[in-house]
Amino acid sequence: MKCLAPALLSLGAVIAPLAPLAAQEATMDEPAETTLLEQRTAQVVGLVNVTLDPREVVSDSFLQAVPAEQLKAFGAQLTAQFGQALAVESIVPVSPTRAAITIRMERALASGGIAIQTEAPGKITELLLQSFAPIDDSADKITADLAALPGSAAAWFGPLDGEPAFAFGDPQRQLALGSTFKLYVLSALDRAVAEGRLDWDDVVTLGDRSFPSGVTQDWPDGAPLTLHTAATLMISISDNTATDLLIDAVGREAVEAEMRATGHSAPDRSTPFLKTVEMFVLKGGDQGAAYAEADEAGRRAILAQLDTTGADPAPILAVFAGGTPVMIDSIEWFASMEDERRLMRRLAETEDDTARQIMAVNTALESGARADWSYVGYKGGSEQGVRNLSWLLRDEAGAWHMLALCWNNPAAETDTATLLAIAQRILALDR
């Protein structure tokens, strides 16, 4: 099956794998939201895998020509021949509502075109996958693709207590994490609950705000929320204001102690442990260079007098919307692949599984990629020049694994879709 007739107008994708991820990384990360055309293209994965009801994303006129059940049958045909659809490989817009797309499947690259309605809700009006290029993926090919990324990258996949099934780069190298640092906050909160200092049901009230991503920055002053709710927002949608609320509740020093307790090899790189609003104000204001050059005591002194409530948001948001990496080697949160593996081991071993339940709310993986695992937990992170995707996985035999990828480029922007496609290719390798 090298080509589909024009009648096979669809075979699609889901927002499930990419939209939740985009929600996580949108702006600590990246203020810009994905376009509706990108979201609909992402939904093609779910259409192909028959995990998404065509009626949710396909226009009525499309369904009149090709009924939903016929689209599902086409999807089943394709996956039988080429394996599961994994991710959007590329999207090249030719207008705000039309693009050339390529979908990576397990055994082929499916290429064609997509068009959506010009008015809301912007459902799919055309979808033609007309070219299928068989692929024979391998660890060597994935390694080559990672090596071709500009900047520095690392990846590690395998059992937490064993040798990797796949690894790339220096596992000891410290790389910026973006919002994946929030797993250290989650781990510190879990420890505080286990030791009786806090409880998941404790209620805190909303005060100081950070910048997006998230929703709580727009909630009313004094809004009550439990620590469990704040933690769920922090991990599942990367809510920055909720994160800062938790750092205040647990204590900055407790989070720093948690990094050391997990066996982090270079905790001084992330000390003092920044709140998100502090990172924004430092990078978007005039004290970033001084902070970057200061020792720990000097950094703490700068934070003590940093105005995080009266800062003008416009120039700060402009810095993060500009697409140019800003001090990602000095003002960030850092870890190596080995540090991440130690953190995941700590999260896997907690007696109370609340933290793991929270990590499983948004897995950033389509159902086909989750099928081989009895548990999938996830956190990702990004800002300009920084991407990290990290999963805690448990196989059917009960063994814990980690898949983590990190890509830093201080000279130019990085992108989540590229790293996510590589992650799914790694998961598809024989173990």
Buried (B, 14 or more C-beta within 10 A) or exposed (E): EEEBEEEBBBBBBBBBBBBBBBBBBBBBBBBEBBBBBBBBBBBBBBBBBBBBEBEBBBBEEBBEEBEBEBBBEBBEBBBEEBBBBBBBBBBEBEEEBBBEBBBBBBBBBBBBBBBBBEEEEBBBBBBBBBBBEEBEBEBEEBBEBBEEBEBBBBBBBBBBEEEBBBBBBEBEBBBBBBBBBBBBBBBBBBBBBBEEBBEBEBEBEBEBBBBBBBEBBEBEEEEEBBBBBBBBBBBBBBBBBBBBBBBEBBBBEBBBBBBEBBBBBBBEBBBBBBBBBBBBBBBBBEBBEEBBEBEEEEBEEBBEEBEBEEBEEEEBBEBBEEEEBBBBBBBBBBBBBBBBBBBBBBBBEBEEBBBBEBBBBBBBBBBBBBEEBEBBBBBBBBBBBBBBBBBBBBBEEEBBBBBBBBBBBBEEBBEBBBBBBBBBBBBBEEE
